[in-house]
């Protein structure tokens, strides 16, 4: 009995010691962590470092247009029949000075050609465009040069007369500026209208010409 | 009956959705796009040296194409700085110094390629600026249209060959018409380069109202090429319909900064001028009539 009581007392004593020890350890840990926190804070506050992050953004320029054909289907009549079709050119650049977009023939030739047969470029110019003459082809861009604001929205389909004014395409050496901007642009759209007017003196068939859109940044 | 209606509605909706999707995809699938980077290169070169460079060409359109790489002269025409890719002179013949490792390549949609080139500067090259443009040009696909289109993008090559470099330029003029009848409100700066090398100008122009409250500001960095005057229009596109404004600012170039003195601008559209003229004319006529009437009454009284 006495032994049992002694064991219980010892047990209590051991529990008490354990509790105290646990408390002390907890207290110790608390102190250590506080000190640690203080130390780390002090460390962070006194020993800062700087990293310079540099991102080099390269300059880019792009030009795009639809791949679908610019088809000028016309059924000629005496006095002339005129049709038109459009092409949408999109330019993008992150260059601070913007871009310049030019249009010209891809070479020195400016005629629509089918073998030895040709349809000449219209005599109107971008600065002074005029109504398309018979057996001629040309282009117009609303808001550019002397074309006026337009807007040109509907393709002509075998009309005998039109108030729309056109310019003849220039040879590559004297390509015409369609647009110039002074700021970067994510997507700048230019709609180019092509048109042809012919009478029955033009022999039937597919007449073609290649033009070049040129986009560069401004100095 | 109700179930049949719902089922019909769902089928119609599915058909419409299915019809719309290809149509949208078709639009995206029809674009040919060529991207070039960098768009501007400014190497500093020594005479009788060979220098390497590279350009990245990206096909971020939706069809494959073949493209060509080639160099051409680059200069500007007139004060508007219209680019010219054909005129050859002492400063633009440098396009002949450029050789591409490959001149014809193919790219599929989403692909990009690096194109290496070398610039071989001859011993006889004059010191100063030399200019060229490096073109990437798509070759048209086989199509049945009447007007076939090539697209080309150019990287401008501003080369500086070491030696006797003469950096010289001046502010030629700063002007703004006092009376302007339509937007944009505009002023013009002209910078001259009479040295043998291009220089950069940093421009800062603002338009304020008469109470000095800033309404529009333009910050621009531009290059002025040798033997040229560049006319720089400063246009406030979204200006109010009418008003009185002050244009001022500063331009920094060649290690100097010049203040642009205040210029007053009165923006008065023609309809307002015409309206004011009518009001004044009417007032004058009425005034004259009144005077005549008063003088007649005076005569009668006498």
HADDOCK unambig.tbl for C-alpha pairs under 7 A between the chains (distance, minus, plus):
assign (segid A and resid 58 and name CA) (segid B and resid 37 and name CA) 6.70 0.50 0.50
assign (segid A and resid 58 and name CA) (segid B and resid 38 and name CA) 5.71 0.50 0.50
assign (segid A and resid 59 and name CA) (segid B and resid 37 and name CA) 5.85 0.50 0.50
assign (segid A and resid 59 and name CA) (segid B and resid 38 and name CA) 4.74 0.50 0.50
assign (segid A and resid 59 and name CA) (segid B and resid 39 and name CA) 5.22 0.50 0.50
assign (segid A and resid 59 and name CA) (segid B and resid 40 and name CA) 6.77 0.50 0.50
assign (segid A and resid 60 and name CA) (segid B and resid 35 and name CA) 6.78 0.50 0.50
assign (segid A and resid 60 and name CA) (segid B and resid 36 and name CA) 5.61 0.50 0.50
assign (segid A and resid 60 and name CA) (segid B and resid 37 and name CA) 4.49 0.50 0.50
assign (segid A and resid 60 and name CA) (segid B and resid 38 and name CA) 5.35 0.50 0.50
assign (segid A and resid 60 and name CA) (segid B and resid 39 and name CA) 5.05 0.50 0.50
assign (segid A and resid 61 and name CA) (segid B and resid 35 and name CA) 5.61 0.50 0.50
assign (segid A and resid 61 and name CA) (segid B and resid 36 and name CA) 5.51 0.50 0.50
assign (segid A and resid 61 and name CA) (segid B and resid 37 and name CA) 6.71 0.50 0.50
assign (segid A and resid 61 and name CA) (segid B and resid 39 and name CA) 5.93 0.50 0.50
assign (segid A and resid 61 and name CA) (segid B and resid 153 and name CA) 6.78 0.50 0.50
assign (segid A and resid 62 and name CA) (segid B and resid 33 and name CA) 6.81 0.50 0.50
assign (segid A and resid 62 and name CA) (segid B and resid 34 and name CA) 5.45 0.50 0.50
assign (segid A and resid 62 and name CA) (segid B and resid 35 and name CA) 4.02 0.50 0.50
assign (segid A and resid 62 and name CA) (segid B and resid 36 and name CA) 6.25 0.50 0.50
assign (segid A and resid 62 and name CA) (segid B and resid 153 and name CA) 6.41 0.50 0.50
assign (segid A and resid 63 and name CA) (segid B and resid 33 and name CA) 5.67 0.50 0.50
assign (segid A and resid 63 and name CA) (segid B and resid 34 and name CA) 5.72 0.50 0.50
assign (segid A and resid 63 and name CA) (segid B and resid 35 and name CA) 6.69 0.50 0.50
assign (segid A and resid 63 and name CA) (segid B and resid 151 and name CA) 6.56 0.50 0.50
assign (segid A and resid 63 and name CA) (segid B and resid 153 and name CA) 6.68 0.50 0.50
assign (segid A and resid 64 and name CA) (segid B and resid 31 and name CA) 6.64 0.50 0.50
assign (segid A and resid 64 and name CA) (segid B and resid 32 and name CA) 5.43 0.50 0.50
assign (segid A and resid 64 and name CA) (segid B and resid 33 and name CA) 4.05 0.50 0.50
assign (segid A and resid 64 and name CA) (segid B and resid 34 and name CA) 6.45 0.50 0.50
assign (segid A and resid 65 and name CA) (segid B and resid 31 and name CA) 5.70 0.50 0.50
assign (segid A and resid 65 and name CA) (segid B and resid 32 and name CA) 5.69 0.50 0.50
assign (segid A and resid 65 and name CA) (segid B and resid 33 and name CA) 6.69 0.50 0.50
assign (segid A and resid 66 and name CA) (segid B and resid 30 and name CA) 5.36 0.50 0.50
assign (segid A and resid 66 and name CA) (segid B and resid 31 and name CA) 4.41 0.50 0.50
assign (segid A and resid 66 and name CA) (segid B and resid 32 and name CA) 6.02 0.50 0.50
assign (segid A and resid 67 and name CA) (segid B and resid 30 and name CA) 5.23 0.50 0.50
assign (segid A and resid 67 and name CA) (segid B and resid 31 and name CA) 5.56 0.50 0.50
assign (segid A and resid 67 and name CA) (segid B and resid 32 and name CA) 5.86 0.50 0.50
assign (segid A and resid 68 and name CA) (segid B and resid 30 and name CA) 6.50 0.50 0.50
assign (segid A and resid 69 and name CA) (segid B and resid 143 and name CA) 6.22 0.50 0.50
assign (segid A and resid 69 and name CA) (segid B and resid 144 and name CA) 6.36 0.50 0.50
assign (segid A and resid 69 and name CA) (segid B and resid 145 and name CA) 4.33 0.50 0.50
assign (segid A and resid 70 and name CA) (segid B and resid 145 and name CA) 4.98 0.50 0.50
assign (segid A and resid 70 and name CA) (segid B and resid 146 and name CA) 5.98 0.50 0.50
assign (segid A and resid 70 and name CA) (segid B and resid 147 and name CA) 5.47 0.50 0.50
assign (segid A and resid 71 and name CA) (segid B and resid 145 and name CA) 4.54 0.50 0.50
assign (segid A and resid 71 and name CA) (segid B and resid 146 and name CA) 5.29 0.50 0.50
assign (segid A and resid 72 and name CA) (segid B and resid 146 and name CA) 6.30 0.50 0.50
assign (segid A and resid 97 and name CA) (segid B and resid 222 and name CA) 6.64 0.50 0.50
assign (segid A and resid 173 and name CA) (segid B and resid 86 and name CA) 6.12 0.50 0.50
assign (segid A and resid 206 and name CA) (segid B and resid 146 and name CA) 6.83 0.50 0.50
assign (segid A and resid 207 and name CA) (segid B and resid 146 and name CA) 5.84 0.50 0.50
assign (segid A and resid 208 and name CA) (segid B and resid 146 and name CA) 4.30 0.50 0.50
assign (segid A and resid 208 and name CA) (segid B and resid 147 and name CA) 5.70 0.50 0.50
assign (segid A and resid 209 and name CA) (segid B and resid 146 and name CA) 6.38 0.50 0.50
assign (segid A and resid 209 and name CA) (segid B and resid 147 and name CA) 5.18 0.50 0.50
assign (segid A and resid 209 and name CA) (segid B and resid 148 and name CA) 6.07 0.50 0.50
assign (segid A and resid 210 and name CA) (segid B and resid 147 and name CA) 5.76 0.50 0.50
assign (segid A and resid 210 and name CA) (segid B and resid 148 and name CA) 4.46 0.50 0.50
assign (segid A and resid 210 and name CA) (segid B and resid 149 and name CA) 5.54 0.50 0.50
assign (segid A and resid 211 and name CA) (segid B and resid 147 and name CA) 6.99 0.50 0.50
assign (segid A and resid 211 and name CA) (segid B and resid 148 and name CA) 6.19 0.50 0.50
assign (segid A and resid 211 and name CA) (segid B and resid 149 and name CA) 4.96 0.50 0.50
assign (segid A and resid 211 and name CA) (segid B and resid 150 and name CA) 6.16 0.50 0.50
assign (segid A and resid 212 and name CA) (segid B and resid 149 and name CA) 5.61 0.50 0.50
assign (segid A and resid 212 and name CA) (segid B and resid 150 and name CA) 4.58 0.50 0.50
assign (segid A and resid 212 and name CA) (segid B and resid 151 and name CA) 5.69 0.50 0.50
assign (segid A and resid 213 and name CA) (segid B and resid 150 and name CA) 6.24 0.50 0.50
assign (segid A and resid 213 and name CA) (segid B and resid 151 and name CA) 4.95 0.50 0.50
assign (segid A and resid 213 and name CA) (segid B and resid 152 and name CA) 6.21 0.50 0.50
assign (segid A and resid 214 and name CA) (segid B and resid 151 and name CA) 6.17 0.50 0.50
assign (segid A and resid 214 and name CA) (segid B and resid 152 and name CA) 4.93 0.50 0.50
assign (segid A and resid 214 and name CA) (segid B and resid 153 and name CA) 5.82 0.50 0.50
assign (segid A and resid 215 and name CA) (segid B and resid 152 and name CA) 6.42 0.50 0.50
assign (segid A and resid 215 and name CA) (segid B and resid 153 and name CA) 4.92 0.50 0.50
assign (segid A and resid 215 and name CA) (segid B and resid 154 and name CA) 6.45 0.50 0.50
assign (segid A and resid 216 and name CA) (segid B and resid 153 and name CA) 5.86 0.50 0.50
assign (segid A and resid 216 and name CA) (segid B and resid 154 and name CA) 5.00 0.50 0.50
assign (segid A and resid 216 and name CA) (segid B and resid 155 and name CA) 6.79 0.50 0.50
assign (segid A and resid 217 and name CA) (segid B and resid 39 and name CA) 6.76 0.50 0.50
assign (segid A and resid 219 and name CA) (segid B and resid 222 and name CA) 6.05 0.50 0.50
assign (segid A and resid 219 and name CA) (segid B and resid 223 and name CA) 5.19 0.50 0.50
